[in-house]
Every structure is written in structure tokens, then in C-alpha cells.
């Protein structure tokens, strides 16, 4: 064991839409993955908010959260995250208060301030969102107040949220949100699965500046990684070609459905070596059990995080379920 604490492990799902896979099947696959994750001992299953992307179907995040929560029993269901500037704090409180009552003790509220889309779409979602971006810390306070029992004398209330236990997590991909999470005494989740550049700086800020709060008395950190695990390195590499092409589309603005995997070609290998792509995928672990285990152990040792949250963009559902099963076995070994 690398350290004297057990590392929790969780799932981040985007309800990725594959080529020739209808949304009904995508949502069925998401539920199946959540059920499998619950069976395998994952701590939480989070869904991310994105908009105007043909390859991502988790845009109505709280709706999908409710559907997944209804189809599972014990695993925590949350948002990774709700992009707060897209929404009013009152509506967020009402939605999560409702979820917290429907699925008591199982709902997490992860909040970020990125748009989760391009700027044109962000403007279509909420034309004044930039004002909300600057007010992110204040709007976090607003949501927390809506969840308190003592709001009976205020004119605007989220009555379905009052007294409901829904833990809040602050998401970030730079150092900005690290300051916010630390100041407010909340758990911090870093998006190192696609934006790793400031991971260590952000974590250092978070731990150094953390102020105990009524919600958490000590810091709690989560970091994201991508994992594609298979029986052999060659098989994992082939499966990873779907994710590789998807990431190239994100970088070039040429977004498309997740493509079927293909044999790793010299051309794709060259693309994978692109400096910008390599930086983005610094914590994308692809390989067999031993390869993934070594990479994961190194990541835990270097970061000191309390929890890992795993994203996997894999075309075939059976390959995806197997990858998460292998990773669960690995984490059980690391924690033993």
C-alpha cells in the first residue's frame, strides 16, 4: 500500500453518444454502467453538464441524475458538474433539494463555472452568464443559504431544499476554484483528466488555504483521470482510438460522434504524439492491468488525493464495462 489511507474511486460519465447509437441506447448504457459501478464498489457516479455537442447526451444533467438514481440503490449520484453560471442559484437549490429528498443520502452537488460548451451556445443558455461567472463565490453562498432551515422569514425560499443534506463540491481546471473551495471549506475536484496543467499548483493552494467549515472540517480532494483498461496493451490501444479521435475533434473544433475503434495506425500514433494532445492526455492511462496499476499508483503517490474519479470514452459497452471492472480490481489491490 502506498499510503496509510484508502483511496475512494468513482465514475464520471458524459453519456457519450457513439456513431450509430441512438440516445435511448446511450441512456440505457449509462444506467447499466452505474449499476455495474455500484456492484464493483465505486463510491459515486457523476454526470457532467455539456451543451451543443453531438457526442455528449448529459446536457439535462439533473434529469439524467434522477433517472440513474432511480435505477440504482446505494451508489452516490452527482453532478460533475453543474455549470453554475448557466443557472440561477434558486433553481439549482430546488432541483438538488428535490433530488436529495427523493434519494436521501445519495446526492452530490458538484459545481463549476466553465460554460460546458462554446461561447455562442453559452450566450444562448444565459445571456448574462458572464456576470454570474464573476459572482461564482457569492452564488455558492446563495445556494447554501437556500438549504438552511432558518430561511422561514425570507421572501425567496427554496422550500424543497431547506434542511436537506446534499454535500457541495467545487470543480475546477485552474487555480481559481482552488481558492474558492479552500475559503469556503468545501471539497475540491480537479479536472486533470483533460486539463492537467495546473493540477499540482491548484492542490497546493487548496490544502494550504483550506479553512474548516460547518460542512467539512478538513480538506478533501478528488482528481480526474482517463482509463482504458483491457486484457492486453494492444487491445487497450485499439479501444483507445475512439477516444483519441474524439479528443482531436475537441481540439480542432470538429466535433463528431464517438467513432468505432480501429487498429492503431502510424498516423494515429503520430497524432497521439502531438505536444498539445499529449499535455491534455497526460493522465490518460491505456493498457493492461499492470500498466494501469502502475500509472494509477504513481498518480496517487504524486498527488496525494483522497479520491480518483474516472472517465472512459469507449465505444462498445462491453469494453467499457470491462475497463471499469478491471480498474475496480486494481483499486482494491492498491487499497489492500
Phi, psi and omega in degrees: 000139187281332183205170188271028174226146177278141182258118175290157179220139189221177183242135168246116183244142178248008186049057185294135183262116179272158175306128178068019177246114182289160182300325179301320179288322178302313181292324176297318179296321178299315178297316180298320178295318179297318179295320178293318179299320177299315179297326185273355176096014175294146185284314184215160179231108183252149178242140185259146178269118173222155183225151175057040176233119184297337185269359183229128185245015181264032184292321175269073196299312183291329176296314180291324175303315181297319179298315181292319179299323180292337184260002178235175186240316189236329185297142178287140180243131183208184180252129180232057002216187166281127180275096192306321179297347176279351190223161172274143178305324180299313181295319178300315180298317180296317181294313182284331173296319177296312179300319181295331176280322179292323184231070189303130176075012185234000187254133174247143177246101175265128185237134175230174180239002173289161182285334184073022182187188176279167186293325178296314179293321178301320178294323178292328179289313182203107188296336181257024188298331182296328174298321180291326177303314181291336181264013185311309179300320180294320182290332172298315177301318180301314181298316179300322179294323179298332181275352181280149181288334190275023180268017185295341182259358181274155183285327181247119182230151168252080190300329181287348180261339188299119178083001181275136183270102176228102180299144180252138178234139179260126181260150177199158174232010176214189183279344185304309184288341176297318177298317182296311181299318181293315182297324185267359178065045182239158176295152185237132182238120183254136185274056181288352178287342175222348181222071189278352193306317186254020183306305187289323178296317181295317180294322178297316177299314183300311182290323181291321187263357187303131176245120178305144182230179176291346182265318181219133182268350178211159183294151176219122185242143176230140177227146184266143171224158170260137179226130169231103184249142178210180182292329180228158177298322181295318179294318179296320178299317179297314180299325184288347181297331177296312180294320180300313180293327178294317180294323176298319178298321178297316183291327184264354183077011180256069185287139181212173175296153174299125186273158175296148180290157178219170176298142178293119181259167176299324179296315179293324177298321178294319178299318181297334181273358177304128186305318181294318180291321178297321178295316180297322186258029181303326180247043171256109186260119184234126177158194178278185186302314183294320179297312181295320181297315181297315179298319181292317177300317178298318181297315180296317181295318183287323186268328184068022183290159179274338186206147175247136174242131193249129171250145179214113178263093186235132187290306185277130183301320181296325177291322180294314179297321180293320179299315179291330177292315178299316181295323177298317177300318180299313181294326177293324175293315180298323182276354184282000000 
